[in-house]
Amino acid sequence: MTNELAIATKRLTKQFDRHIAVNDVELEVKSGEVYGLIGPNGAGKTTLIRMLAATEEPTAGEIYLYGDRLVRDDTNPRLKQSIGYLPDDFPLYDDLTVWDYLDYFARLYKLKDSRRRRRLYDVLELVELTTKRYSAISTLSRGMKQRLGLARTIIHEPILLLLDEPVSGLDPIARLQFREIIKALQGNGMTILISSHVLSDLAELCSSVGIMELGYLVESASLEQLYQRLSKQQIILSTLGDLEALKRELKHNSLVEEWEVLPEGKSLRVNFSGTTEESAQLLRSLVESGIPLTQFNSQREDLESIFLKLGHKQVS
């Protein structure tokens, strides 16, 4: 194993009675990257994360973190302290204040008095809860509670962060705030593995993604590779003239695969297999043919489209 990898698993398997939740998974996550884990409910994401966090014992296989093997005994406490794990049902004690809650966990990690106080101020500033430090947790919004959970997870300065559905149920503004914190943590050199059903967030945050299905890791690649391999270029075309004339011109281009008429009536969504330069050539040829275009908007299919294309019918 190389230290370039923050996470490496070999044939990792977890079986509950007759149900195999994680099946022969070979996962590699590079140090310093944000890796997104996606898949429908029951795909095995949470079980995989729990094994990586050493809260679940594998049935078979091995886990390596930064080149050292992770086991659930007392032989490598320092390795376990390098992990920050935020489950989707993290505990909050409503009768405590924000400060007392974080201070409690900092003491569990045996942070010394002087360092502990400084660390509490640092994480509160990072998650934008400094002004709420003396507020009872029961008075916080859902988004604030999620950020407090993240603060608790990083209080001991881990280098590997495991997040299981951290933005579940958050409104768009709260999700934006959470994304900005994740970006800041990665900027400080932390490796982050995050599972989420909000694929637009993962597309913005992640450099690589893994797709799980029925316990198997069916895809694991950089986003760039996935887009190159599976994301078609789509072009939205609108015309002031006759739509049939536009269709006739498109038939002359071999890189135009198919199109659909949009509800507006004089607009098409075109699947185009060419490069960006070739789409520019298509635009030039249409203009030279006298087609009165009012819109020519080229874009790539997003992560959700790729996910559905791979045969997954829902992200629930």
VODONU-478965 format. One line per 2 residues: number of its first residue (from 1); their letters; for each residue x, y, z of N, C-alpha, C. Coordinates in steps of 0.05 Angstrom, whole numbers, plus 32768, in hexadecimal, padded with zeros to 4 digits. Each point is the difference from the previous one (the first is absolute). Layout:
<nodes>
NUM	a	X/Y/Z/X/Y/Z/X/Y/Z | ...
</nodes>
This chain:
<nodes>
1	mt	8011/7FE8/8000/7FEF/8018/8000/8012/8019/8000 | 7FF6/8014/7FF2/8010/8019/7FFE/7FF3/8015/8012
3	ne	8010/8011/800B/7FF6/8015/8012/7FF2/8016/7FF0 | 8001/7FFF/7FE5/7FF1/8013/7FF0/7FE2/7FFB/8003
5	la	7FF8/7FE7/8008/7FE4/7FFA/8004/7FF8/8004/801D | 7FEB/8010/8004/7FF6/8004/801B/7FF0/7FE7/8008
7	ia	7FF1/7FF4/7FEC/7FF0/7FE8/8005/8006/7FEC/7FEA | 8004/7FE7/8008/8002/7FEA/7FED/7FF4/7FE8/800E
9	tk	7FED/7FF3/7FF2/7FF3/7FE8/800B/8006/7FE9/7FED | 8003/7FE8/800C/8005/7FE8/7FF0/7FE9/7FEC/8006
11	rl	7FF0/7FFB/7FEB/7FEA/7FEC/8002/7FEF/8003/8019 | 7FFA/8019/8006/7FF1/8006/8018/7FE3/7FF6/7FFE
13	tk	7FF8/7FF1/8014/7FE5/7FF3/7FFF/7FF4/8002/801C | 7FE5/8005/8000/7FF1/7FFF/8019/7FE6/7FF1/7FFB
15	qf	7FFC/7FEB/8010/7FE8/7FEF/7FFD/7FF0/8001/801B | 7FE6/8005/7FFE/7FEE/7FFE/8017/7FEE/7FE8/7FFB
17	dr	8003/7FEB/800F/7FF1/7FE7/7FFB/8004/7FF7/7FE3 | 7FEA/8000/7FF1/8002/7FF8/7FE4/8003/8018/7FED
19	hi	7FFF/8018/800B/8001/8018/7FEF/801D/800B/7FFF | 800A/8003/7FE7/801B/800B/7FFC/7FFC/801E/7FFA
21	av	8007/8011/8014/7FFC/801D/7FFE/8016/800D/7FEF | 8019/7FF6/8004/8017/800A/7FF0/800E/7FE8/7FF5
23	nd	8005/8000/7FE6/8008/7FE7/7FF3/801B/8004/7FF0 | 8016/7FF7/800C/8019/7FFE/7FF2/8009/801C/7FF5
25	ve	7FFE/8014/8010/8006/801C/7FF7/801D/8006/8001 | 800A/800A/7FE9/801C/8009/7FFE/7FFE/801F/7FFB
27	le	8004/800F/8015/7FFD/801D/7FFF/801B/800D/8004 | 8006/8014/7FF0/8018/8010/8003/7FF8/801E/8000
29	vk	8009/800E/8015/7FFB/801D/8002/801B/800D/8004 | 8007/8013/7FEF/801A/800D/8002/8001/8014/8017
31	sg	8017/8004/800B/8004/8013/8016/7FF9/801C/7FF6 | 7FF0/800E/800F/7FFA/801C/7FFA/7FE8/8005/7FEE
33	ev	7FF4/7FEA/7FF7/7FE9/8005/7FEE/7FE5/7FFE/800E | 7FEB/800A/7FF3/7FE5/7FFC/800A/7FF4/7FEB/7FEE
35	yg	7FF8/7FEA/800C/7FF6/7FE8/7FF1/7FE2/7FFD/8007 | 7FEF/8000/7FEB/7FE3/7FFD/8004/7FF7/7FE4/7FFD
37	li	7FEF/7FF7/8012/7FF5/7FE5/7FFF/7FE2/8002/7FFB | 7FF7/7FF5/7FEA/7FE3/8002/7FF9/7FF4/7FE5/7FFA
39	gp	7FE6/7FFF/8002/7FF1/7FE7/7FFB/7FE6/8001/800E | 7FED/7FEF/7FF9/7FE5/8000/800C/8002/7FF6/801D
41	ng	7FEA/8004/800F/7FFF/7FF5/801B/8003/7FE2/7FFF | 800F/7FF5/8013/8005/7FE3/8000/8017/7FF7/7FEF
43	ag	800F/8013/7FF4/8016/7FF9/7FEE/8019/7FF7/800F | 8002/8008/801A/8017/7FF8/8011/8012/8017/8007
45	kt	7FF8/8019/7FFA/8011/8017/8005/8005/8004/801E | 7FEB/7FFF/8010/8003/8005/801D/8011/7FEA/800D
47	tl	7FFB/7FE7/7FF8/8010/7FEA/800B/801D/8002/7FF9 | 8006/8008/7FE7/801C/8004/7FF8/800D/8016/8011
49	ir	7FF2/8017/8003/800B/8016/8010/8004/7FF7/801D | 7FED/7FF1/800B/8003/7FF7/801C/8019/7FEE/8003
51	ml	8006/7FF0/7FEC/8018/7FEF/8002/8019/8012/7FFE | 8000/8014/7FEF/8017/8012/7FFD/8004/800F/801A
53	aa	7FEA/8005/800F/8002/800F/8019/8006/7FEE/8018 | 8003/7FE6/7FFA/8007/7FEC/8015/7FE9/7FFD/8014
55	te	7FE7/8006/7FF8/7FE9/7FFB/8011/7FF1/7FE6/7FF8 | 8009/7FF4/7FEA/7FF4/7FE7/7FF7/8017/7FED/7FF8
57	ep	7FFE/7FE7/8008/8015/7FED/7FFB/7FFB/7FF3/7FE4 | 8013/8001/7FEE/7FFD/7FF2/7FE6/7FFD/7FE2/8004
59	ta	7FF0/7FF4/7FEF/7FFE/7FE3/7FFF/8019/7FF4/7FF3 | 800A/800E/7FEC/8019/7FF8/7FF2/800C/8019/7FF3
61	ge	801A/7FFD/7FF9/800D/8016/7FF3/8010/8011/8013 | 800E/8014/7FF4/8012/8011/8010/7FFC/801D/7FF9
63	iy	8006/8011/8014/7FFE/801D/7FFC/801C/800C/8007 | 800A/8011/7FEF/8019/800F/8005/7FFA/801E/7FFF
65	ly	800A/800E/8014/7FFE/801D/8001/801C/800B/8000 | 8007/800F/7FEC/801A/800B/7FFD/8016/7FEB/8003
67	gd	7FFA/7FE8/7FF5/8014/7FEB/7FFF/8000/7FED/8018 | 7FF2/8008/8016/7FFF/7FEF/8018/7FE5/7FF1/8001
69	rl	8001/7FE7/8008/7FE8/7FF0/8001/7FEF/8008/8018 | 7FE6/8003/7FFA/7FED/8008/8015/7FF3/7FE6/800B
71	vr	8002/7FFD/801A/7FF2/7FE9/800E/7FF2/800B/8018 | 7FEB/7FF1/8009/7FEF/800A/8016/8009/7FF7/801C
73	dd	801A/7FFF/8004/800A/7FFA/801B/8010/8019/800A | 8010/7FFC/8014/800E/8016/800D/801C/8004/7FF5
75	tn	8006/7FF4/7FE9/801C/8001/7FF7/8008/8019/7FF2 | 7FEC/800F/7FF5/8007/8018/7FF1/7FED/8018/8008
77	pr	8001/8008/8019/7FEF/8017/8008/8006/801A/7FF1 | 8019/8004/7FF9/8007/8019/7FF2/7FF3/8001/7FE4
79	lk	7FFF/7FE8/7FF3/7FF3/7FFF/7FE6/7FE2/8007/8002 | 7FF3/7FF5/8015/7FE4/8006/8003/7FFB/801E/8007
81	qs	8013/800C/800E/7FFD/801D/8006/8004/8011/7FE8 | 800A/7FF5/7FEA/8002/800F/7FE7/7FE6/8002/7FF1
83	ig	7FEB/7FF2/800A/7FE6/7FFE/7FF2/7FEC/8013/800E | 7FF1/800E/7FF0/7FE8/800E/8009/7FE8/7FF5/7FF2
85	yl	7FEC/7FF7/8010/7FE9/7FF2/7FF4/7FE6/800E/8008 | 7FF1/8009/7FED/7FE6/800C/8005/7FEA/7FEF/7FF4
87	pd	7FF3/7FEF/8011/7FEA/7FEF/7FF6/7FE7/8011/7FFA | 7FED/7FF4/7FF3/7FE8/8010/7FFA/7FED/8003/8018
89	df	8007/7FF2/8016/7FEF/8003/8019/8012/8007/8018 | 8012/8014/7FFC/8013/8007/8014/7FF1/800B/8019
91	pl	800B/7FFB/8018/7FF2/8008/8018/8004/801E/8007 | 7FEA/800C/8008/8000/801B/800A/7FF2/8000/801B
93	yd	800B/8010/8013/7FF4/8002/801A/7FF3/801B/8003 | 7FE6/8001/7FFD/7FF2/801A/7FFD/8002/8012/8019
95	dl	8005/7FF4/8017/8001/8010/8018/801B/800D/8004 | 8014/7FF9/7FF0/801B/800C/8002/8001/8019/7FEF
97	tv	8013/8012/8006/8006/8016/7FEE/8013/7FF5/7FEB | 8003/8010/7FEA/8012/7FF9/7FEB/801D/7FFC/800B
99	wd	8008/8013/8010/801B/7FFF/800B/8004/7FE7/8012 | 7FED/7FFB/8012/8003/7FE9/8012/8000/7FE5/7FF0
101	yl	7FF1/7FFF/7FEB/7FFE/7FE8/7FF0/801C/7FFB/7FF3 | 800B/8014/7FF3/801A/7FFC/7FF4/8016/7FFC/8014
103	dy	7FFE/800D/8017/8014/7FFD/8015/8000/7FE3/800B | 7FE8/7FF5/8002/7FFD/7FE4/8009/800F/7FED/7FEE
105	fa	7FFC/8003/7FE6/800E/7FEE/7FED/801E/8006/7FFF | 8007/8019/8002/801D/8006/8000/800E/7FF3/8018
107	rl	7FF2/7FFF/8017/800B/7FF2/8018/8002/7FE2/7FFB | 7FEC/7FF5/7FF2/8002/7FE3/7FFA/8018/7FFA/7FF0
109	yk	8008/8012/7FEE/8018/7FFC/7FF0/8019/8009/800F | 7FFD/8008/8019/8016/8007/8012/8011/8017/7FF6
111	lk	7FF2/8014/7FF5/800E/8019/7FF8/8007/800F/8019 | 8018/800A/8002/800A/800F/8017/7FF0/801A/8002
113	ds	8000/800C/8019/7FEF/8017/8005/8005/8017/7FED | 801A/8008/7FFC/8006/8017/7FF0/7FFA/7FFA/7FE2
115	rr	8006/7FE9/7FF7/7FFB/7FF9/7FE4/7FE2/7FFD/7FFC | 7FF2/7FF4/8014/7FE4/7FFB/7FFD/7FF0/801A/7FFC
117	rr	8005/8014/800F/7FF2/801A/7FFE/8005/800C/7FE5 | 8019/8000/7FF6/8006/800B/7FE6/7FF2/7FF1/7FEA
119	rl	8000/7FE5/8003/7FF4/7FEF/7FEC/7FE2/8005/7FFE | 7FF3/8003/8017/7FE3/8006/7FFF/7FFA/8019/7FF2
121	yd	800F/8015/8005/7FFC/8019/7FF1/8004/7FFD/7FE2 | 8015/7FF0/7FF9/8006/7FFC/7FE4/7FEA/7FF2/7FF1
123	vl	7FF6/7FEA/800C/7FEB/7FF1/7FF2/7FE5/8010/7FFF | 7FFB/800F/8015/7FE7/8010/8000/8001/8015/7FEB
125	el	8018/800C/7FFC/8003/8014/7FEB/7FFD/7FF2/7FE4 | 800C/7FE9/7FFD/7FFE/7FF2/7FE6/7FE3/7FFA/7FF9
127	ve	7FF0/7FF6/8013/7FE4/7FF9/7FFA/7FED/8017/8005 | 800A/8017/8005/7FF0/8019/8003/7FEC/7FFE/8016
129	lt	8009/7FF6/8017/7FEE/7FFE/8018/800C/800F/8018 | 8013/8012/7FFB/800D/800E/8016/7FEB/8010/8011
131	tk	7FEE/800C/7FF2/7FEC/8011/800F/7FEB/7FEE/800E | 8000/7FE6/7FFA/7FED/7FEE/800D/800D/7FEF/8016
133	ry	8018/8006/8008/800F/7FEE/8011/7FF3/7FFC/801B | 7FF0/8014/800A/7FF3/7FFD/801A/7FE2/7FFA/7FFD
135	sa	7FF8/7FFA/7FE7/7FE3/7FF9/7FFC/7FFC/7FE2/8005 | 7FE8/7FFA/800A/7FF8/7FE4/8004/7FFD/7FF3/7FE4
137	is	8008/7FE7/7FFE/7FFF/7FF3/7FE6/7FE3/7FFE/7FF7 | 7FED/7FFE/8013/7FE4/7FFE/7FF9/7FF6/8018/7FF0
139	tl	800E/8017/8002/7FF7/8018/7FF2/800B/8003/7FE4 | 8011/7FEE/7FF8/800E/8002/7FE6/7FEE/7FF6/7FE9
141	sr	8004/800B/7FE8/7FF2/7FF6/7FE9/800D/7FE5/7FF7 | 7FF3/7FF3/7FEE/800B/7FE6/7FF7/801B/8003/7FF3
143	gm	8003/8015/7FF0/801A/8005/7FF3/8016/8006/8014 | 7FF9/800F/8015/8014/8005/8015/8008/7FE7/800F
145	kq	7FEC/7FEF/8005/8006/7FE6/800D/8012/7FEF/7FEF | 7FFC/8000/7FE6/8011/7FF0/7FEE/801D/800B/8001
147	rl	8002/801A/8001/801B/800C/8001/800D/7FFB/801B | 7FF0/8000/8015/800A/7FF9/801B/800A/7FE3/8000
149	gl	7FF1/7FEE/7FF3/8009/7FE4/7FFE/801A/7FFE/7FF2 | 8004/8010/7FEB/8019/7FFF/7FF2/8017/800B/8011
151	ar	7FFA/8015/8010/8014/800B/8012/8009/7FEB/8014 | 7FED/7FF1/800B/8007/7FEB/8012/8011/7FEB/7FF3
153	ti	7FFB/7FFA/7FE6/800E/7FEC/7FF1/801D/8007/7FFC | 8006/801A/7FFD/801B/8009/7FFA/800F/800C/8018
155	ih	7FF4/7FFF/8017/800B/800D/8018/801D/7FF6/8006 | 8005/7FE7/7FFA/801A/7FF4/8006/8014/8001/7FE8
157	ep	7FF9/8010/7FEC/8011/8005/7FE9/8007/7FE6/7FF1 | 7FEC/7FF1/7FF7/8005/7FE8/7FF0/800B/8007/7FE4
159	il	800C/7FED/7FF3/800A/8005/7FE4/7FEE/7FF2/7FEC | 7FEE/7FEF/800A/7FED/7FF2/7FEE/7FE4/8004/800B
161	ll	7FEE/800A/7FEF/7FE5/8007/8009/7FEC/7FEE/7FF0 | 7FEF/7FF2/800F/7FEC/7FEF/7FF4/7FE4/800B/8007
163	ld	7FF1/8008/7FEB/7FE7/800E/8004/7FEA/7FF0/7FF3 | 7FEC/7FF7/800F/7FEA/7FF0/7FF6/7FE7/8011/7FFF
165	ep	7FF8/8008/7FE8/7FE8/8010/7FFB/8000/8019/8011 | 8014/8011/7FFF/8001/8017/8013/7FED/8016/7FF9
167	vs	7FF6/8001/7FE7/7FEE/8017/7FF9/7FE3/7FF7/7FFD | 7FFA/7FE8/800A/7FE5/7FF5/7FFE/7FEC/8013/800E
169	gl	7FEC/8008/7FF2/7FEB/8011/800C/8006/801D/8002 | 8017/8009/7FF6/8008/801C/8002/7FF4/8010/7FE9
171	dp	7FFA/801A/8005/7FF7/8011/7FEB/8018/8009/7FEF | 7FFB/800C/7FE9/8017/8007/7FEE/8015/8012/800D
173	ia	7FF7/8014/8010/8014/8011/800D/8011/7FF1/8014 | 7FF4/7FEE/8010/800F/7FF0/8013/8013/7FED/7FF1
175	rl	7FF8/7FF6/7FE9/8011/7FEE/7FF1/8018/8010/7FF5 | 7FFB/8018/7FF7/8015/8011/7FF6/8015/8005/8016
177	qf	7FF6/8007/8018/8013/8005/8016/8010/7FE7/8007 | 7FF4/7FE9/7FFF/800E/7FE7/8005/8015/7FFA/7FEB
179	re	7FF9/8005/7FE7/8013/7FFC/7FEA/8019/8012/8003 | 7FFC/8018/8008/8016/8013/8003/8013/7FF6/8017
181	ii	7FF5/7FF5/8015/8010/7FF5/8016/8011/7FE8/7FF6 | 7FF3/7FEF/7FF0/800E/7FE8/7FF6/8017/8009/7FEE
183	ka	7FFC/8015/7FEF/8015/800A/7FEF/8017/800B/8011 | 7FF9/800E/8016/8015/800A/8011/8010/7FEA/800D
185	lq	7FF3/7FEB/8008/800E/7FE9/800D/8013/7FF3/7FEC | 7FF6/7FFC/7FE7/8012/7FF5/7FEB/8017/8012/7FFB
187	gn	7FFB/801A/8000/8016/8013/7FFC/8015/7FFE/8015 | 7FF9/7FF6/8017/8014/7FFC/8016/800D/7FE5/7FFF
189	gm	7FFA/7FF1/7FEA/800E/7FE6/7FFD/7FF1/7FE8/8009 | 7FE8/8003/8009/7FF1/7FE9/8009/7FF5/7FEF/7FE9
191	ti	8000/7FE5/8004/7FF4/7FEE/7FED/7FE3/7FFB/8009 | 7FED/8002/7FED/7FE3/7FFF/8008/7FF2/7FEB/7FEE
193	li	7FF2/7FEE/800D/7FEE/7FEE/7FF2/7FE4/8007/8009 | 7FEE/8005/7FED/7FE6/800A/8006/7FEB/7FF1/7FF0
195	ss	7FEC/7FF5/800D/7FE9/7FF4/7FF2/7FE9/8014/8000 | 7FF2/8001/7FEA/7FE9/8013/7FFF/7FEE/7FF8/7FE9
197	hv	7FE6/8007/8003/7FED/7FFD/7FEA/7FFD/801A/7FF1 | 800D/8015/8009/7FFF/801A/7FF2/8017/8001/7FED
199	ls	7FFC/7FF6/7FE8/8016/7FFC/7FED/800B/801A/7FF6 | 7FF0/8015/7FFF/800B/801A/7FF8/8016/800A/8013
201	dl	7FFC/7FFA/801A/8014/8008/8014/801A/7FF0/7FFB | 7FFD/7FE6/7FFB/8018/7FEF/7FFC/800E/8008/7FE7
203	ae	7FF2/8008/7FEB/800C/8008/7FE7/8011/8019/8004 | 7FF8/8011/8013/800F/8019/8005/8017/7FFB/8013
205	lc	7FFE/7FED/8012/8014/7FFB/8015/8015/7FEC/7FF8 | 7FF9/7FEB/7FF2/8011/7FE8/7FFE/8012/8001/7FE8
207	ss	8017/7FF4/8003/8012/7FFB/7FEA/7FFC/7FE4/7FF4 | 7FF6/7FED/8011/7FFB/7FE5/7FF7/7FE6/7FF6/800D
209	vg	7FF3/7FEC/7FF4/7FE8/7FF5/800B/8000/7FE2/7FFE | 7FF2/7FF3/8012/7FFB/7FE3/7FFF/7FE3/7FFB/7FFF
211	im	7FF7/7FEE/7FF0/7FE3/7FF9/7FFE/7FFC/7FE4/800B | 7FEF/7FFD/8014/7FFA/7FE6/800C/7FE4/7FF6/7FF8
213	el	7FFF/7FE6/7FFC/7FE7/7FF3/7FF8/7FFF/7FE4/800C | 7FED/7FFB/8011/7FFD/7FE5/800C/8019/7FF6/800D
215	gy	800F/8012/800D/8018/7FF8/800F/8019/8001/7FF0 | 7FFE/8003/7FE6/8018/8001/7FEE/8007/801D/7FFA
217	lv	801A/8005/7FFE/800A/801A/7FF6/8001/7FFD/7FE1 | 7FEC/8009/7FF2/7FFE/7FFA/7FE3/800F/8014/7FF0
219	es	8006/8018/800B/8010/8014/7FF2/8011/800E/8015 | 8019/8007/7FF9/8011/8011/8010/8013/800E/7FED
221	as	7FFD/801A/7FFE/8010/800E/7FEC/8000/801E/8007 | 8012/800F/7FF4/7FFF/801D/8003/7FE8/800A/7FF1
223	le	7FF5/8017/8009/7FEA/800C/7FF2/8006/8006/7FE3 | 8019/8009/7FFC/8008/8007/7FE4/7FFE/7FE7/7FEE
225	ql	8009/7FE9/800A/7FFF/7FE8/7FF1/7FE3/7FF7/7FFA | 7FEF/8003/8015/7FE4/7FF8/7FFC/7FF3/8012/7FEC
227	yq	8005/801A/8001/7FF4/8013/7FED/8009/7FF9/7FE4 | 801A/7FFB/7FFD/800B/7FFA/7FE5/7FF4/7FE7/7FF5
229	rl	7FFB/7FEC/8011/7FF7/7FE6/7FF7/7FE2/7FFE/7FFD | 7FF1/800D/8011/7FE4/7FFB/8001/7FEE/8019/7FFC
231	sk	800B/8018/8001/7FF0/8018/7FFE/7FFF/800A/7FE3 | 7FE9/7FFE/7FF4/7FFD/800B/7FE5/7FFE/801E/8001
233	qq	8009/800C/7FEA/7FFC/801D/7FFD/7FE3/8005/7FF5 | 7FF2/8012/800D/7FE6/8007/7FF7/7FFF/801D/7FF8
235	ii	7FF2/8006/7FEA/7FFE/801B/7FF6/7FE3/8008/7FFE | 7FF9/8017/800C/7FE5/800B/7FFE/8000/8014/7FE9
237	ls	7FEF/7FFB/7FEC/7FFE/8011/7FE8/7FE4/800C/7FFF | 7FFF/801A/7FFB/7FE6/800E/7FFB/8002/8010/7FE6
239	tl	7FEA/8001/7FF2/8000/800E/7FE6/7FE7/8012/7FFD | 8003/8016/7FF2/7FE9/8011/7FF9/7FF2/7FF5/7FE8
241	gd	800E/7FEF/7FF1/7FF4/7FF5/7FE7/7FF2/7FE6/8003 | 8000/7FF1/7FEA/7FF3/7FE6/7FFE/8010/7FEB/800F
243	le	7FF4/7FF2/8012/800E/7FEB/800F/8008/7FE9/7FEE | 7FF0/7FFA/7FEC/8007/7FEA/7FED/8019/8007/7FF0
245	al	8004/8019/7FFA/8018/8008/7FF1/8019/7FFB/8012 | 7FFD/8006/801A/8016/7FFB/8013/8006/7FE2/8001
247	kr	7FEB/7FF0/8001/8004/7FE3/8002/800E/7FF5/7FE7 | 7FF9/800B/7FE8/800D/7FF7/7FE8/801E/8006/8000
249	el	8007/8017/8009/801C/8007/8002/800F/7FEE/8013 | 7FF3/7FFA/8017/800D/7FEF/8014/8005/7FE4/7FF5
251	kh	7FEF/7FF6/7FEF/8003/7FE5/7FF4/801A/7FFE/7FF0 | 800A/8017/7FF6/8018/8000/7FF0/801A/7FFC/8011
253	ns	7FFD/8003/801B/8017/7FFD/8012/8000/7FE5/800D | 8015/7FF0/7FFA/8002/7FE4/800A/8003/7FFF/801F
255	lv	8008/8016/800C/8005/8000/801D/7FE6/8005/8010 | 7FEB/8008/7FF2/7FE6/8004/800D/7FF3/7FE4/8002
257	ee	7FFC/7FF6/8018/7FF6/7FE5/8004/7FE2/7FFF/8001 | 7FF3/8012/800F/7FE3/8000/8002/7FF8/801B/800B
259	we	7FE6/8006/7FFF/7FF7/8019/800C/7FE3/7FFC/8009 | 7FF8/8013/8011/7FE4/8001/8009/7FF6/801C/7FFF
261	vl	7FE7/8003/7FF9/7FF3/801B/7FFF/7FF9/8008/801C | 8008/8018/8008/7FF9/800A/801B/7FE5/800D/8000
263	pe	7FF3/8002/8017/7FE5/800A/8002/7FFC/801C/7FF4 | 8015/800F/7FFE/7FFD/801B/7FF5/7FF8/8000/7FE3
265	gk	8004/7FEA/7FF2/7FF6/7FFE/7FE4/8016/8003/7FEB | 8010/8015/8002/8015/8004/7FEC/801C/7FFD/800C
267	sl	8002/7FED/8012/801A/7FFA/800D/8004/7FE1/8000 | 801A/7FF9/7FFD/8007/7FE4/8000/8016/7FFB/8015
269	rv	8000/7FE8/800C/8017/7FF7/8010/800D/7FEA/7FF0 | 801A/8005/7FF9/800E/7FEF/7FEE/8016/7FF1/800F
271	nf	8002/7FE6/7FFD/8017/7FF0/800A/8016/8001/7FEA | 8017/800A/8008/8016/8005/7FED/8019/7FF1/800A
273	sg	800B/7FF0/7FEF/8017/7FEF/8008/801B/800C/7FFA | 8000/8019/7FF6/8019/800C/7FF8/800E/8010/8017
275	tt	8016/800C/7FFA/800F/8010/8013/7FF4/801C/8001 | 800B/8010/8012/7FF8/801C/8002/8005/800F/7FE6
277	ee	8018/7FFA/7FF3/8007/800D/7FE7/7FEC/7FF8/7FEA | 7FF8/7FE6/8001/7FED/7FF7/7FEB/7FE4/800B/8004
279	sa	7FF9/8006/801A/7FE6/800D/8004/8001/801D/7FF6 | 8017/800D/8002/8004/801B/7FF4/7FFD/7FFF/7FE2
281	ql	800A/7FEB/7FF4/7FFD/7FFC/7FE3/7FE3/7FFC/7FF8 | 7FF1/7FF1/8011/7FE4/7FFD/7FFA/7FF1/801B/8001
283	lr	8006/8010/8014/7FF4/801A/8002/8006/8011/7FE7 | 8019/7FFF/7FF7/8008/8010/7FE8/7FF0/7FF6/7FE7
285	sl	7FFE/7FE6/7FFD/7FF2/7FF5/7FE8/7FE2/8007/8000 | 7FF4/8000/8018/7FE4/8007/8002/7FFB/801E/7FF8
287	ve	8012/8011/800A/7FFD/801C/7FFA/8005/8005/7FE2 | 8014/7FF3/7FF5/8005/8003/7FE4/7FEA/7FF5/7FEE
289	sg	7FF0/7FEE/800B/7FE9/7FF4/7FF1/7FE7/8012/8002 | 8003/8016/800F/7FE9/8013/8002/7FEC/7FF9/8016
291	ip	8007/7FEF/8012/7FEE/7FF9/8016/8000/8017/8015 | 7FEA/800D/8005/7FFF/8017/8013/8000/7FF7/801D
293	lt	8017/7FF9/800A/8002/7FF5/801B/7FFE/8017/8015 | 7FF1/7FFA/8015/7FFF/8012/8017/800D/7FF5/8018
295	qf	8007/7FE6/7FFF/800E/7FF3/8017/8010/7FE9/7FF6 | 8019/7FFE/800A/8011/7FE9/7FFB/8010/7FFC/8019
297	ns	7FF6/7FEF/8012/800B/7FFC/801B/800A/7FE4/8003 | 801B/7FFD/8002/800C/7FE5/8003/8006/7FFA/801D
299	qr	7FF9/7FE8/8009/8006/7FF8/801C/8004/7FE2/8001 | 800D/7FF7/8015/8004/7FE3/8005/7FEB/7FF6/8013
301	ed	7FF8/7FE6/7FFC/7FEE/7FF3/8014/800D/8001/801B | 7FEF/8003/8015/800A/8002/801B/8004/7FE5/800D
303	le	8009/8000/8019/8006/7FE8/800E/7FE6/7FEF/8004 | 7FEA/800D/8004/7FE7/7FF1/8004/7FF9/7FF0/7FE6
305	si	8004/800D/7FE9/7FFB/7FF2/7FE7/8012/7FE8/7FFC | 8019/8003/8008/8013/7FEA/7FFE/7FF7/7FE9/8012
307	fl	7FF8/8007/8019/7FF7/7FEC/8013/7FE8/7FF1/7FF5 | 7FED/800D/7FF5/7FE8/7FF3/7FF5/8007/7FEF/7FE8
309	kl	8013/800A/7FF0/8008/7FF2/7FE8/800D/7FE5/8007 | 800C/7FFE/8017/800D/7FE7/8008/7FEC/7FEC/800A
311	gh	7FE7/8006/7FFE/7FEC/7FEC/8007/7FF3/8004/801B | 8006/8015/800E/7FF4/8005/801A/7FE7/8010/7FFC
313	kq	7FEA/7FF6/800A/7FE6/800C/7FFA/7FF8/8016/8013 | 800D/8001/8017/7FF8/8015/8013/8016/8006/8013
315	vs	7FFF/8019/800A/8011/8008/8017/7FEC/8009/8015 | 7FFA/7FEF/8013/7FEA/8006/8012/800A/8009/801B
</nodes>
